[in-house]
């Protein structure tokens, strides 16, 4: 195969993958002609599918005009239009937009804006950013400081100031009822206690994914959790920052996942599906009352070379137009319900699946060694990686991580593009079923449940 020659690139491991030839819709082909169904939208990125002609046409048109204009030298029509469009899609008041190249940059931008707002308003004692464990907010040192995922954070611990954490609301592991509002209050009150322990005058912000991403596998918060979190943040003057890098742009059946709970955050960060893989692009949407004091006291001391790149913004605007034109937010909700139901059917047939969760087309199932105790499979099995390999051999691309801080536990994210239809969901299920049969045979855990 073409990729067997030595590569001058290096990746996470020495393992090589087939060489990509082309991609259309929800399918991808390697140079040997093998077809893959993109069952995870890459890394939950390709929300509108691959090679959308309207997006490509918008990019070609922008390329004819300009591909770069530095933000300190020029304003651009593409960036202004995308900012205006984004402001209409975010909660009221979040109409100041700052563009970046990816999720980690968006997270860095949000934490820096929050800190500069505190300084500009005489709250210089506030610098601590509370987040959850497990969580994932990006790969830069600043983003890792609020990430709770040990394999990614531990090597760099001496190089950064790790921020305070509270437990993620994993009711399914703790034996609590996620539909009981008392459960949500139980987990949210841990945030209040952490604020009190740290000293409210030192706490700047709480960073949270409304629906969990890779670190917790599409974790949906218990009833009452998000509302109580917002109440606590307001009570103590703590900024509420929603990490919608994975959930934003419609994946959960709302444009922003926070809409499921009528959240009114101070800052939202987006990337991934925001430009759907056509270009590197992300955005921070912030409230006017944060931005104006910062601009009045010397300006936002932060930036990136490619912030507001006109080609990227033209692509992003075309992606948002396609999401609206095709009704993809609604389709994510409808098809997500179908897919979740089918995953729950799989759970009835494979005792190794201990939980199915998520919203819209951000869905996951978790492997367990014992469904009664929710004990994980032995870490030595590397089940999260092995299942992905088996599915890949069967032509299905899915995404996985370790559920419990990156140390053990295994979940598989099933998140196809938002253009997916019911027949394609059946195709996904056929390949998942085939892969699960092979996987359970390998680990000796095939224990069919009785009807």
SULHU-V971740 format. One record per backbone hydrogen bond with DSSP energy under -1.0 kcal/mol. CO is the residue of the C=O (numbers start at 1). NH is the residue of the N-H. Records with the same first field share a line. If there is no record, write none. Layout:
CO = NH / NH
This chain:
1 = 4
19 = 31
22 = 29
24 = 27
25 = 50
26 = 38
27 = 24
28 = 36
29 = 21 / 22
30 = 33
34 = 30
36 = 28
37 = 39 / 397
39 = 415
40 = 44
41 = 45 / 46
45 = 47
46 = 49
47 = 418
50 = 25
52 = 56
53 = 57
54 = 58
55 = 59
56 = 60
57 = 61
58 = 62
59 = 63
60 = 64
62 = 65 / 66
70 = 73 / 74
76 = 80
77 = 81
78 = 82
79 = 83
80 = 84
81 = 85
82 = 86
83 = 87
84 = 88
86 = 89
91 = 94
93 = 95 / 288
96 = 286
98 = 284
100 = 282
102 = 106
103 = 107
104 = 108
105 = 109
106 = 110
107 = 111
108 = 112
109 = 113
110 = 114
111 = 115
112 = 116
113 = 117
114 = 118
115 = 119
116 = 120
117 = 121
118 = 123
119 = 122
123 = 126
128 = 204 / 205
130 = 207
131 = 166
133 = 168
135 = 148
140 = 144
141 = 145
144 = 147
145 = 163
148 = 135
149 = 152 / 153
150 = 154
153 = 156
154 = 157
156 = 159
157 = 160
164 = 131
166 = 133
168 = 170
169 = 171
170 = 173 / 174
171 = 176
177 = 180
178 = 223
180 = 183 / 184
181 = 185
182 = 186
183 = 187
184 = 188
185 = 189
188 = 191 / 192
189 = 193
190 = 194
191 = 195
192 = 196
193 = 197
194 = 198
195 = 199
199 = 202
202 = 127 / 128
204 = 239
205 = 130
206 = 241
208 = 243
213 = 217 / 218
219 = 212
222 = 225
224 = 228
225 = 229
226 = 230
227 = 231
228 = 232
229 = 233
230 = 234
231 = 235
232 = 236
233 = 238
239 = 206
240 = 266 / 267
241 = 208
242 = 244 / 269
244 = 248
250 = 253
251 = 361
255 = 249 / 250
256 = 259
257 = 260
258 = 261 / 263
259 = 262
266 = 287
267 = 242
268 = 285
269 = 244
270 = 283
271 = 274
272 = 275 / 276
275 = 278
282 = 100
283 = 270
284 = 98
285 = 268
286 = 96
287 = 290 / 291
288 = 292
290 = 294
291 = 295
292 = 296
294 = 299
300 = 302
304 = 307
306 = 309
309 = 313
310 = 314
311 = 315
312 = 316
313 = 317
314 = 318
315 = 319
316 = 320
317 = 321
318 = 322
319 = 323
320 = 324
321 = 325
322 = 326
323 = 328
327 = 331
328 = 332
329 = 333
330 = 334
331 = 335
332 = 336
333 = 337
334 = 338
335 = 339
336 = 340
337 = 341
338 = 342
339 = 343
340 = 344
341 = 345
342 = 346
343 = 347
344 = 348
346 = 349 / 350
350 = 353
352 = 368
355 = 366
357 = 364
359 = 362
362 = 359
363 = 414
364 = 357
365 = 412
366 = 354
370 = 374
375 = 369 / 370
378 = 381
379 = 382
382 = 386
383 = 387
385 = 389
386 = 390
387 = 391
388 = 392
389 = 393
390 = 394
391 = 396
392 = 395
395 = 37
399 = 413
401 = 411
403 = 405
404 = 407
405 = 150
408 = 404
410 = 367
411 = 401
412 = 365
413 = 399
417 = 420
421 = 425
422 = 426
423 = 427
424 = 428
425 = 429
426 = 430
427 = 431
428 = 432
429 = 433
430 = 434
431 = 435
432 = 436
433 = 437
434 = 438
435 = 439
436 = 440
437 = 441
438 = 442
439 = 443
440 = 445
445 = 447
